[in-house]
Amino acid sequence: MERGTVQVRLFARFRDAIGAESVAVPLPGSRTALALRRQLNELYPDLGGLLQHSAIAVNGEFADDETPVTPNDEVALLPPVSGG
C-alpha cells in the first residue's frame, strides 16, 4: 500500500454497491475520519447520501470527525442499520 493510503473494509450496502470487500483510499493532507469520508465521497459520488449517514470505525472503535486515521489502522465503513 502506498504511503498515505488507507485500506477501508466495506460492509453491507457499500460492499454490494462497490463490488469489493475493501478499497484503498488515498488520504493526502489531513488524515482524519472526516477527511476519509470526504475522499470516499469524491471517489464514489453516487454513495454520498449513504456515506453521510454511515459510521466509520478505526481500530474497532467508532470514530468522530477528528479521529486520526493512519495507513496502519484497521478502518471499516458501516452503513446505517434500520429495523424495528
N, C-alpha and C positions, 0 to 999 in steps of 0.2 A: 504494500500500500504506500502510495506516495506521501511525502511529508504534508501535513495539514489536511489529510483526507480521513474522514471518519466513516467506519463501516456501521450502517444502521440496519438492524434487524426489523423486518416488516411482519405485521400480523393482520389477520382477517381481511378487511376490505382493501387495505394497502397492498397486501400480498397478491390478492386477486387482480387489482387494477394495474399494478406494475408488472406482475407476472414473474416475480422473483422473491426469494426468501430474505434477501438483503440487497442493499445498494451502497456503493461507495460515494460519499458526498464530500466534495472539496470545500474546505472552510478557510478561505483567505481572510486575513484580518482577524476580527473579533471571533473568538471561539467560545460561544455561549449557546445555551439551548435556544435562545431567541434567534441567533444568527443561523443556527442549523435549521430552524423552522422556516426562516426566510429563504435560505438556499434551497430547501426542498420545494418551496412554493415556486421558485424560479425554474427549477428543473422539471417539475410536474404541475404546471398551472391548472390543469383540469381537476386537480385534487385540492385546490385552495380552500374551498369551504370545509372539506373534511379535515384538512390539516389544522385549520383554525380551532376546531373543537376537539382535537386529539391531544393525548398526553405523550410526553417524551420522558423516558426513563433513562437515567445514567447510572450505571453500576448497580442496578436493582432498586434504585430509589427514584420516585417521581421528581422531575426537575422543574424548577421555576425558570423564568426567563433568564435570570442572571447566573444560573448554574454553569460552571465551566465545563467544556467538552474538549477532550484531547483524543488523538488518534488511538491511544491505548485503552480508552474507555469502552465498556460494553454499553451500547446505545440501542434503544428499542423505540419504535414508533407505534403507539397503541391508539387505535380509533375508539371513539366513544361507544359505550355499550348501552343498548336500550333494553328495556324489559319491564316487567311489572308483576 
